[in-house]
Amino acid sequence: MALFGLFGSTHDMTTGTYAGRESASDRAARKDAEARSRRAASHRKAATKLDRQVNAEIDANRTAERSGTRGRGWW
């Protein structure tokens, strides 16, 4: 606290310019948490898209097997 005495009263600092502001470490932690959240959402979205593509391909193969058109070529 003696160091703050060189610049002014600690009471002035807490009620003045920096009052109610987010600290740098809190901001970094918040930004990191937001980035992790966005990254996780992106991974979930990509996994869902891939699952839907795979399921569509499986359904197409089942439909082709049932109709007997699979593997006969163009004729």
N, C-alpha and C positions, 0 to 999 in steps of 0.2 A: 504494500500500500504506500510505502514511502516513495516509490517511483512515481506513482500517480500524483503525489504532492508536487512534483516538479512541473507538471503540466496543468494542474488545476485541481479543484476539488473533485473527489470521486462522486460526490452527490450531484455536481453539475453534469458529469459525464453520464450518469444513469438517468437523469431526467432530461437531458438535452438531445443532442444530435443522434445518439445511438440508441435511444430508448425505443423499445419495441421492434428493433431490427433483428433479423435472423443472423446468427453467427455464421462464420465461414464454414466451420466444421458441421453445423446443423444443415446448412445449405448443401454441402457436398454429400452428406448422408442421404438427404432427401432426393437429390438428383440421382444418386446411385440406386436408390430404391425404385425410383420411377423408371430408370433404364432397365433394371432387372425385370420389372413388371411388364414393360413393353416387349422385351425380348422373350419372356415366357409366353405372352399372348401371341406373338408372332410364331413361335414354335408350335403352339397348340393349333393355330389356324392352318399352318402348313401340314401338320399331321392329319387334321380333319380333312383337308383337301385331298391328300394322298389316299386316305382311307376310302373316300368317296370314289376316287378314280379306280382303285382296286376293286371295290365292290361292283362298280359299273361293268368292269371287264369280266368279272366272275359271272354276273347276271347275263351278259351278252353270250358268254361261252355256254352257259346252261340253256339259254334260249336256242342257240344254234344246235346244240346236241339234241334237244327235244324235237326240233323241226327236221333234223337229219340233213342239214345243209353244211355241216362243218366238215372240212377236210375233203370235199369233192372237187374243189377247184372252180372254174368258171362255168362248167357245163352242168 
